[in-house]
Amino acid sequence: FANKTPLLIIFLVIATVILVALAMAPNRPSLPTPNLGAQKEIIADSSLSLSELYQIDEDEEASEAAVVSYQSDVQIMTGKNKVTGVQLEIKYDPALITTVDVLPGDFFQNPTELLKKIDTEEGIISYALGTENKGLSGKGVVATITFVPRTGVRGETAFEFLSKTTVVAENADQTVLKEMSGLEFSLGSSTPTSSSAQPASL
């Protein structure tokens, strides 16, 4: 036992030195733990629809017959989304309606118009607007379409949303548009009659 004592002392000294060295060594940086809740998936919850037609103007000085303009509002319901911008691509029949225009609605306060183009040959309205402020939730009118029926025409026609129609929202890297409903209406009577088209889910 006496011969083993020096070996035991040496072993204890070495073990102590190792433990002290480990205690004084700088801490290794730990790998960051992924925060699975940091990125919340944004669900498309917004819808666009066109309101019933209503008469907005009558100009009897333009011709012997009264020139009557009509309009339809592009309505939005954002659901849970906070919307910052909308791009509209709407198809119409230029053989049946003319003098088409599009104006901003009251959903965005002081909106910025990013695009306004009306192709009177193809019958396509391209219109984009947005806000530099925080995204908005709720419902309202994002734009208003006005037009005049061509004289003497009769027939069924429509305003139809095209696939480029987009709704932009906070924290979303793709459109949050869930569904859109165009507008079908008849021309030829004293007052165009309209009925909403079936909603198209995306």
CYANA upper distance limits for C-alpha pairs under 8 A (distance plus 0.5 A):
  1 PHE  CA      5 THR  CA      6.94
  2 ALA  CA      6 PRO  CA      8.37
  3 ASN  CA      7 LEU  CA      8.25
  4 LYS  CA      8 LEU  CA      6.75
  5 THR  CA      9 ILE  CA      6.72
  6 PRO  CA     10 ILE  CA      6.70
  7 LEU  CA     11 PHE  CA      6.64
  8 LEU  CA     12 LEU  CA      6.70
  9 ILE  CA     13 VAL  CA      6.68
 10 ILE  CA     14 ILE  CA      6.71
 11 PHE  CA     15 ALA  CA      6.66
 12 LEU  CA     16 THR  CA      6.55
 13 VAL  CA     17 VAL  CA      6.71
 14 ILE  CA     18 ILE  CA      6.78
 15 ALA  CA     19 LEU  CA      6.73
 16 THR  CA     20 VAL  CA      6.63
 17 VAL  CA     21 ALA  CA      6.59
 18 ILE  CA     22 LEU  CA      6.71
 19 LEU  CA     23 ALA  CA      6.67
 20 VAL  CA     24 MET  CA      6.71
 21 ALA  CA     25 ALA  CA      6.59
 42 ILE  CA     81 ASN  CA      8.27
 42 ILE  CA    171 ASN  CA      7.57
 42 ILE  CA    172 ALA  CA      6.38
 42 ILE  CA    176 VAL  CA      8.37
 43 ILE  CA     81 ASN  CA      8.20
 43 ILE  CA    176 VAL  CA      7.19
 44 ALA  CA     81 ASN  CA      7.79
 44 ALA  CA    175 THR  CA      7.59
 44 ALA  CA    176 VAL  CA      4.28
 44 ALA  CA    177 LEU  CA      6.03
 44 ALA  CA    178 LYS  CA      5.81
 45 ASP  CA     78 THR  CA      6.73
 45 ASP  CA     79 GLY  CA      5.65
 45 ASP  CA     80 LYS  CA      6.65
 45 ASP  CA     81 ASN  CA      6.72
 45 ASP  CA    176 VAL  CA      6.58
 45 ASP  CA    177 LEU  CA      6.90
 45 ASP  CA    178 LYS  CA      5.87
 46 SER  CA     76 ILE  CA      7.62
 46 SER  CA     77 MET  CA      6.05
 46 SER  CA     78 THR  CA      4.62
 46 SER  CA     79 GLY  CA      5.99
 46 SER  CA     80 LYS  CA      8.21
 46 SER  CA     81 ASN  CA      7.16
 46 SER  CA    167 VAL  CA      7.97
 46 SER  CA    176 VAL  CA      6.48
 46 SER  CA    177 LEU  CA      5.36
 46 SER  CA    178 LYS  CA      5.83
 46 SER  CA    179 GLU  CA      7.56
 47 SER  CA     76 ILE  CA      6.24
 47 SER  CA     77 MET  CA      5.80
 47 SER  CA     78 THR  CA      6.93
 47 SER  CA     79 GLY  CA      8.49
 47 SER  CA    177 LEU  CA      6.29
 47 SER  CA    178 LYS  CA      6.09
 47 SER  CA    179 GLU  CA      5.41
 47 SER  CA    180 MET  CA      5.99
 48 LEU  CA     74 VAL  CA      7.24
 48 LEU  CA     75 GLN  CA      6.09
 48 LEU  CA     76 ILE  CA      5.20
 48 LEU  CA     77 MET  CA      7.15
 48 LEU  CA    177 LEU  CA      8.22
 48 LEU  CA    179 GLU  CA      7.11
 48 LEU  CA    180 MET  CA      5.10
 48 LEU  CA    181 SER  CA      6.82
 49 SER  CA     74 VAL  CA      6.27
 49 SER  CA     75 GLN  CA      5.72
 49 SER  CA     76 ILE  CA      7.15
 49 SER  CA    180 MET  CA      6.02
 49 SER  CA    181 SER  CA      5.02
 49 SER  CA    182 GLY  CA      6.49
 49 SER  CA    183 LEU  CA      8.40
 50 LEU  CA     72 SER  CA      6.64
 50 LEU  CA     73 ASP  CA      6.07
 50 LEU  CA     74 VAL  CA      5.24
 50 LEU  CA     75 GLN  CA      6.52
 50 LEU  CA    181 SER  CA      7.00
 50 LEU  CA    182 GLY  CA      6.15
 50 LEU  CA    183 LEU  CA      6.29
 50 LEU  CA    196 SER  CA      7.79
 51 SER  CA     72 SER  CA      5.81
 51 SER  CA     73 ASP  CA      5.68
 51 SER  CA     74 VAL  CA      7.08
 51 SER  CA     75 GLN  CA      7.48
 51 SER  CA    183 LEU  CA      7.89
 51 SER  CA    196 SER  CA      8.03
 52 GLU  CA     72 SER  CA      6.61
 52 GLU  CA     73 ASP  CA      8.33
 52 GLU  CA    183 LEU  CA      8.02
 52 GLU  CA    194 SER  CA      6.53
 52 GLU  CA    195 SER  CA      7.39
 52 GLU  CA    196 SER  CA      7.70
 53 LEU  CA     70 TYR  CA      6.78
 53 LEU  CA     71 GLN  CA      6.05
 53 LEU  CA     72 SER  CA      5.55
 53 LEU  CA    192 PRO  CA      8.02
 53 LEU  CA    193 THR  CA      8.01
 53 LEU  CA    194 SER  CA      6.91
 54 TYR  CA     70 TYR  CA      5.99
 54 TYR  CA     71 GLN  CA      6.21
 54 TYR  CA     72 SER  CA      7.40
 55 GLN  CA     68 VAL  CA      7.56
 55 GLN  CA     69 SER  CA      6.45
 55 GLN  CA     70 TYR  CA      4.95
 55 GLN  CA     71 GLN  CA      7.02
 56 ILE  CA     68 VAL  CA      8.10
 56 ILE  CA     69 SER  CA      6.28
 56 ILE  CA     70 TYR  CA      6.02
 56 ILE  CA     71 GLN  CA      7.15
 57 ASP  CA     67 VAL  CA      8.43
 57 ASP  CA     68 VAL  CA      6.18
 57 ASP  CA     69 SER  CA      5.68
 57 ASP  CA     70 TYR  CA      7.72
 58 GLU  CA     66 ALA  CA      6.74
 58 GLU  CA     67 VAL  CA      6.08
 58 GLU  CA     68 VAL  CA      5.20
 58 GLU  CA     69 SER  CA      7.14
 59 ASP  CA     66 ALA  CA      6.25
 59 ASP  CA     67 VAL  CA      5.74
 59 ASP  CA     68 VAL  CA      7.25
 60 GLU  CA     64 GLU  CA      7.21
 60 GLU  CA     65 ALA  CA      6.87
 60 GLU  CA     66 ALA  CA      4.94
 60 GLU  CA     67 VAL  CA      6.78
 61 GLU  CA     66 ALA  CA      8.17
 62 ALA  CA     66 ALA  CA      7.97
 62 ALA  CA     67 VAL  CA      7.45
 63 SER  CA     67 VAL  CA      7.76
 67 VAL  CA    148 VAL  CA      8.05
 68 VAL  CA    148 VAL  CA      6.84
 68 VAL  CA    149 PRO  CA      8.37
 69 SER  CA    146 THR  CA      7.27
 69 SER  CA    147 PHE  CA      6.10
 69 SER  CA    148 VAL  CA      5.20
 69 SER  CA    149 PRO  CA      8.00
 70 TYR  CA    146 THR  CA      6.10
 70 TYR  CA    147 PHE  CA      6.04
 70 TYR  CA    148 VAL  CA      6.81
 71 GLN  CA    144 THR  CA      7.22
 71 GLN  CA    145 ILE  CA      5.87
 71 GLN  CA    146 THR  CA      4.72
 71 GLN  CA    147 PHE  CA      6.85
 72 SER  CA    144 THR  CA      6.38
 72 SER  CA    145 ILE  CA      5.84
 72 SER  CA    146 THR  CA      7.16
 73 ASP  CA    105 GLY  CA      8.41
 73 ASP  CA    141 VAL  CA      6.73
 73 ASP  CA    142 VAL  CA      8.24
 73 ASP  CA    143 ALA  CA      6.58
 73 ASP  CA    144 THR  CA      4.96
 73 ASP  CA    145 ILE  CA      6.77
 74 VAL  CA    141 VAL  CA      6.13
 74 VAL  CA    142 VAL  CA      6.32
 74 VAL  CA    143 ALA  CA      5.69
 74 VAL  CA    144 THR  CA      6.37
 74 VAL  CA    145 ILE  CA      8.04
 75 GLN  CA    139 LYS  CA      7.71
 75 GLN  CA    140 GLY  CA      6.15
 75 GLN  CA    141 VAL  CA      4.98
 75 GLN  CA    142 VAL  CA      6.57
 75 GLN  CA    143 ALA  CA      8.00
 76 ILE  CA    138 GLY  CA      8.47
 76 ILE  CA    139 LYS  CA      5.83
 76 ILE  CA    140 GLY  CA      6.07
 76 ILE  CA    141 VAL  CA      6.67
 76 ILE  CA    142 VAL  CA      7.11
 77 MET  CA    137 SER  CA      8.35
 77 MET  CA    138 GLY  CA      6.33
 77 MET  CA    139 LYS  CA      4.87
 77 MET  CA    140 GLY  CA      7.47
 78 THR  CA     82 LYS  CA      7.46
 78 THR  CA     83 VAL  CA      7.35
 78 THR  CA    137 SER  CA      6.02
 78 THR  CA    138 GLY  CA      5.97
 78 THR  CA    139 LYS  CA      6.84
 79 GLY  CA    137 SER  CA      7.44
 79 GLY  CA    138 GLY  CA      7.15
 80 LYS  CA    137 SER  CA      7.40
 81 ASN  CA    136 LEU  CA      8.29
 81 ASN  CA    137 SER  CA      6.69
 81 ASN  CA    169 ALA  CA      6.72
 81 ASN  CA    170 GLU  CA      8.05
 81 ASN  CA    176 VAL  CA      7.85
 82 LYS  CA    134 LYS  CA      8.33
 82 LYS  CA    135 GLY  CA      4.88
 82 LYS  CA    136 LEU  CA      5.22
 82 LYS  CA    137 SER  CA      5.47
 82 LYS  CA    169 ALA  CA      5.71
 82 LYS  CA    170 GLU  CA      6.19
 83 VAL  CA    135 GLY  CA      5.12
 83 VAL  CA    136 LEU  CA      5.53
 83 VAL  CA    137 SER  CA      6.89
 83 VAL  CA    167 VAL  CA      7.50
 83 VAL  CA    168 VAL  CA      6.21
 83 VAL  CA    169 ALA  CA      4.55
 83 VAL  CA    170 GLU  CA      6.92
 84 THR  CA    130 GLY  CA      6.07
 84 THR  CA    131 THR  CA      6.05
 84 THR  CA    132 GLU  CA      7.90
 84 THR  CA    133 ASN  CA      8.13
 84 THR  CA    134 LYS  CA      7.46
 84 THR  CA    135 GLY  CA      5.13
 84 THR  CA    136 LEU  CA      7.10
 84 THR  CA    167 VAL  CA      8.46
 84 THR  CA    168 VAL  CA      6.18
 84 THR  CA    169 ALA  CA      5.67
 84 THR  CA    170 GLU  CA      7.17
 85 GLY  CA    128 ALA  CA      7.94
 85 GLY  CA    129 LEU  CA      6.24
 85 GLY  CA    130 GLY  CA      4.35
 85 GLY  CA    131 THR  CA      6.84
 85 GLY  CA    167 VAL  CA      6.54
 85 GLY  CA    168 VAL  CA      5.50
 85 GLY  CA    169 ALA  CA      7.41
 86 VAL  CA    128 ALA  CA      6.15
 86 VAL  CA    129 LEU  CA      6.22
 86 VAL  CA    130 GLY  CA      6.76
 86 VAL  CA    142 VAL  CA      8.29
 86 VAL  CA    165 THR  CA      8.17
 86 VAL  CA    166 THR  CA      6.26
 86 VAL  CA    167 VAL  CA      5.09
 86 VAL  CA    168 VAL  CA      6.57
 87 GLN  CA    126 SER  CA      7.99
 87 GLN  CA    127 TYR  CA      6.27
 87 GLN  CA    128 ALA  CA      4.58
 87 GLN  CA    129 LEU  CA      7.08
 87 GLN  CA    164 LYS  CA      8.11
 87 GLN  CA    165 THR  CA      5.87
 87 GLN  CA    166 THR  CA      5.50
 87 GLN  CA    167 VAL  CA      6.94
 88 LEU  CA    125 ILE  CA      7.83
 88 LEU  CA    126 SER  CA      6.22
 88 LEU  CA    127 TYR  CA      5.57
 88 LEU  CA    128 ALA  CA      6.50
 88 LEU  CA    161 PHE  CA      7.93
 88 LEU  CA    162 LEU  CA      8.48
 88 LEU  CA    164 LYS  CA      7.73
 88 LEU  CA    165 THR  CA      5.15
 88 LEU  CA    166 THR  CA      7.15
 89 GLU  CA    124 ILE  CA      7.29
 89 GLU  CA    125 ILE  CA      6.10
 89 GLU  CA    126 SER  CA      5.30
 89 GLU  CA    127 TYR  CA      7.18
 89 GLU  CA    161 PHE  CA      6.41
 89 GLU  CA    162 LEU  CA      5.80
 89 GLU  CA    163 SER  CA      7.90
 89 GLU  CA    164 LYS  CA      6.37
 89 GLU  CA    165 THR  CA      5.61
 90 ILE  CA    124 ILE  CA      6.10
 90 ILE  CA    125 ILE  CA      5.52
 90 ILE  CA    126 SER  CA      7.26
 90 ILE  CA    159 PHE  CA      6.78
 90 ILE  CA    160 GLU  CA      5.85
 90 ILE  CA    161 PHE  CA      5.05
 90 ILE  CA    162 LEU  CA      6.18
 90 ILE  CA    165 THR  CA      8.35
 91 LYS  CA    123 GLY  CA      6.22
 91 LYS  CA    124 ILE  CA      5.09
 91 LYS  CA    125 ILE  CA      6.90
 91 LYS  CA    158 ALA  CA      8.39
 91 LYS  CA    159 PHE  CA      6.12
 91 LYS  CA    160 GLU  CA      5.50
 91 LYS  CA    161 PHE  CA      6.86
 91 LYS  CA    162 LEU  CA      7.27
 92 TYR  CA     97 ILE  CA      8.45
 92 TYR  CA    123 GLY  CA      5.49
 92 TYR  CA    124 ILE  CA      6.72
 92 TYR  CA    125 ILE  CA      8.43
 92 TYR  CA    157 THR  CA      8.03
 92 TYR  CA    158 ALA  CA      6.59
 92 TYR  CA    159 PHE  CA      5.56
 92 TYR  CA    160 GLU  CA      7.18
 93 ASP  CA     97 ILE  CA      6.99
 93 ASP  CA    122 GLU  CA      8.44
 93 ASP  CA    123 GLY  CA      6.10
 93 ASP  CA    157 THR  CA      7.30
 93 ASP  CA    158 ALA  CA      7.91
 94 PRO  CA     98 THR  CA      6.67
 94 PRO  CA    120 THR  CA      6.71
 94 PRO  CA    121 GLU  CA      7.17
 94 PRO  CA    122 GLU  CA      7.69
 94 PRO  CA    123 GLY  CA      5.70
 95 ALA  CA    150 ARG  CA      8.11
 96 LEU  CA    149 PRO  CA      6.65
 96 LEU  CA    150 ARG  CA      6.00
 96 LEU  CA    153 VAL  CA      6.74
 96 LEU  CA    154 ARG  CA      8.20
 96 LEU  CA    155 GLY  CA      8.45
 96 LEU  CA    157 THR  CA      8.17
 96 LEU  CA    187 LEU  CA      8.46
 97 ILE  CA    147 PHE  CA      7.00
 97 ILE  CA    148 VAL  CA      6.20
 97 ILE  CA    149 PRO  CA      4.87
 97 ILE  CA    150 ARG  CA      5.65
 98 THR  CA    120 THR  CA      8.44
 98 THR  CA    147 PHE  CA      6.37
 98 THR  CA    148 VAL  CA      5.79
 98 THR  CA    149 PRO  CA      6.64
 98 THR  CA    150 ARG  CA      6.66
 99 THR  CA    146 THR  CA      8.19
 99 THR  CA    147 PHE  CA      5.73
 99 THR  CA    148 VAL  CA      6.19
100 VAL  CA    118 ILE  CA      8.08
100 VAL  CA    145 ILE  CA      7.59
100 VAL  CA    146 THR  CA      6.07
100 VAL  CA    147 PHE  CA      4.87
100 VAL  CA    148 VAL  CA      7.55
101 ASP  CA    118 ILE  CA      8.00
101 ASP  CA    145 ILE  CA      6.24
101 ASP  CA    146 THR  CA      5.71
101 ASP  CA    147 PHE  CA      7.00
102 VAL  CA    116 LYS  CA      8.48
102 VAL  CA    125 ILE  CA      8.44
102 VAL  CA    127 TYR  CA      8.13
102 VAL  CA    143 ALA  CA      7.17
102 VAL  CA    144 THR  CA      6.00
102 VAL  CA    145 ILE  CA      4.99
102 VAL  CA    146 THR  CA      6.79
103 LEU  CA    143 ALA  CA      5.99
103 LEU  CA    144 THR  CA      5.72
103 LEU  CA    145 ILE  CA      7.15
104 PRO  CA    111 PRO  CA      8.07
104 PRO  CA    129 LEU  CA      8.24
104 PRO  CA    142 VAL  CA      6.51
104 PRO  CA    143 ALA  CA      4.81
104 PRO  CA    144 THR  CA      6.78
105 GLY  CA    140 GLY  CA      8.45
105 GLY  CA    141 VAL  CA      5.43
105 GLY  CA    142 VAL  CA      4.96
105 GLY  CA    143 ALA  CA      4.70
105 GLY  CA    144 THR  CA      6.53
106 ASP  CA    140 GLY  CA      7.34
106 ASP  CA    141 VAL  CA      6.17
106 ASP  CA    142 VAL  CA      6.77
106 ASP  CA    143 ALA  CA      8.23
107 PHE  CA    139 LYS  CA      7.88
107 PHE  CA    140 GLY  CA      5.47
107 PHE  CA    141 VAL  CA      5.72
107 PHE  CA    142 VAL  CA      5.68
108 PHE  CA    130 GLY  CA      7.61
108 PHE  CA    131 THR  CA      7.04
108 PHE  CA    136 LEU  CA      8.36
108 PHE  CA    142 VAL  CA      7.40
109 GLN  CA    131 THR  CA      8.08
110 ASN  CA    131 THR  CA      7.95
111 PRO  CA    129 LEU  CA      6.77
111 PRO  CA    130 GLY  CA      5.91
111 PRO  CA    131 THR  CA      5.64
112 THR  CA    129 LEU  CA      5.94
112 THR  CA    130 GLY  CA      5.92
112 THR  CA    131 THR  CA      6.56
112 THR  CA    132 GLU  CA      8.48
113 GLU  CA    127 TYR  CA      8.38
113 GLU  CA    128 ALA  CA      6.59
113 GLU  CA    129 LEU  CA      4.89
113 GLU  CA    130 GLY  CA      7.29
114 LEU  CA    127 TYR  CA      8.05
114 LEU  CA    128 ALA  CA      5.71
114 LEU  CA    129 LEU  CA      5.71
114 LEU  CA    130 GLY  CA      7.90
115 LEU  CA    126 SER  CA      7.38
115 LEU  CA    127 TYR  CA      5.58
115 LEU  CA    128 ALA  CA      5.30
115 LEU  CA    129 LEU  CA      7.43
116 LYS  CA    125 ILE  CA      8.28
116 LYS  CA    126 SER  CA      6.26
116 LYS  CA    127 TYR  CA      5.04
116 LYS  CA    128 ALA  CA      7.15
117 LYS  CA    125 ILE  CA      6.61
117 LYS  CA    126 SER  CA      5.54
117 LYS  CA    127 TYR  CA      6.88
118 ILE  CA    123 GLY  CA      7.82
118 ILE  CA    124 ILE  CA      6.42
118 ILE  CA    125 ILE  CA      5.14
118 ILE  CA    126 SER  CA      6.66
119 ASP  CA    123 GLY  CA      5.91
119 ASP  CA    124 ILE  CA      5.65
119 ASP  CA    125 ILE  CA      6.93
120 THR  CA    124 ILE  CA      7.50
131 THR  CA    135 GLY  CA      8.22
134 LYS  CA    170 GLU  CA      8.49
135 GLY  CA    169 ALA  CA      7.04
135 GLY  CA    170 GLU  CA      6.61
149 PRO  CA    153 VAL  CA      8.01
149 PRO  CA    187 LEU  CA      7.79
152 GLY  CA    188 GLY  CA      7.60
153 VAL  CA    187 LEU  CA      7.30
153 VAL  CA    188 GLY  CA      6.44
154 ARG  CA    186 SER  CA      7.91
154 ARG  CA    187 LEU  CA      5.42
154 ARG  CA    188 GLY  CA      4.66
154 ARG  CA    189 SER  CA      8.35
155 GLY  CA    186 SER  CA      6.19
155 GLY  CA    187 LEU  CA      5.78
155 GLY  CA    188 GLY  CA      7.06
156 GLU  CA    184 GLU  CA      7.83
156 GLU  CA    185 PHE  CA      6.44
156 GLU  CA    186 SER  CA      4.99
156 GLU  CA    187 LEU  CA      6.84
157 THR  CA    184 GLU  CA      6.39
157 THR  CA    185 PHE  CA      6.09
157 THR  CA    186 SER  CA      6.64
157 THR  CA    187 LEU  CA      8.03
158 ALA  CA    182 GLY  CA      7.77
158 ALA  CA    183 LEU  CA      5.91
158 ALA  CA    184 GLU  CA      4.69
158 ALA  CA    185 PHE  CA      6.32
159 PHE  CA    182 GLY  CA      6.14
159 PHE  CA    183 LEU  CA      5.67
159 PHE  CA    184 GLU  CA      7.04
160 GLU  CA    181 SER  CA      8.33
160 GLU  CA    182 GLY  CA      5.29
160 GLU  CA    183 LEU  CA      7.12
161 PHE  CA    165 THR  CA      7.19
161 PHE  CA    180 MET  CA      7.55
161 PHE  CA    181 SER  CA      7.85
161 PHE  CA    182 GLY  CA      6.39
166 THR  CA    175 THR  CA      6.06
166 THR  CA    176 VAL  CA      8.00
166 THR  CA    177 LEU  CA      6.77
167 VAL  CA    175 THR  CA      5.71
167 VAL  CA    176 VAL  CA      6.05
167 VAL  CA    177 LEU  CA      5.85
168 VAL  CA    172 ALA  CA      7.71
168 VAL  CA    174 GLN  CA      7.65
168 VAL  CA    175 THR  CA      5.96
168 VAL  CA    176 VAL  CA      6.76
169 ALA  CA    175 THR  CA      8.00
169 ALA  CA    176 VAL  CA      7.21
172 ALA  CA    176 VAL  CA      7.92
177 LEU  CA    202 LEU  CA      7.88
178 LYS  CA    201 SER  CA      6.56
178 LYS  CA    202 LEU  CA      6.16
179 GLU  CA    199 PRO  CA      6.80
179 GLU  CA    200 ALA  CA      5.90
179 GLU  CA    201 SER  CA      4.80
179 GLU  CA    202 LEU  CA      6.21
180 MET  CA    199 PRO  CA      5.92
180 MET  CA    200 ALA  CA      5.91
180 MET  CA    201 SER  CA      7.26
181 SER  CA    196 SER  CA      7.41
181 SER  CA    197 ALA  CA      6.27
181 SER  CA    198 GLN  CA      6.49
181 SER  CA    199 PRO  CA      4.73
181 SER  CA    200 ALA  CA      6.64
182 GLY  CA    196 SER  CA      6.78
182 GLY  CA    197 ALA  CA      5.71
182 GLY  CA    198 GLN  CA      7.91
182 GLY  CA    199 PRO  CA      7.76
183 LEU  CA    194 SER  CA      7.49
183 LEU  CA    195 SER  CA      6.73
183 LEU  CA    196 SER  CA      5.06
183 LEU  CA    197 ALA  CA      5.64
184 GLU  CA    194 SER  CA      6.14
184 GLU  CA    195 SER  CA      5.83
184 GLU  CA    196 SER  CA      6.26
184 GLU  CA    197 ALA  CA      6.27
185 PHE  CA    192 PRO  CA      7.01
185 PHE  CA    193 THR  CA      5.85
185 PHE  CA    194 SER  CA      4.33
185 PHE  CA    195 SER  CA      6.44
186 SER  CA    192 PRO  CA      5.94
186 SER  CA    193 THR  CA      5.80
186 SER  CA    194 SER  CA      6.82
187 LEU  CA    191 THR  CA      8.11
187 LEU  CA    192 PRO  CA      5.56
187 LEU  CA    193 THR  CA      7.70
188 GLY  CA    192 PRO  CA      7.45
189 SER  CA    193 THR  CA      8.48
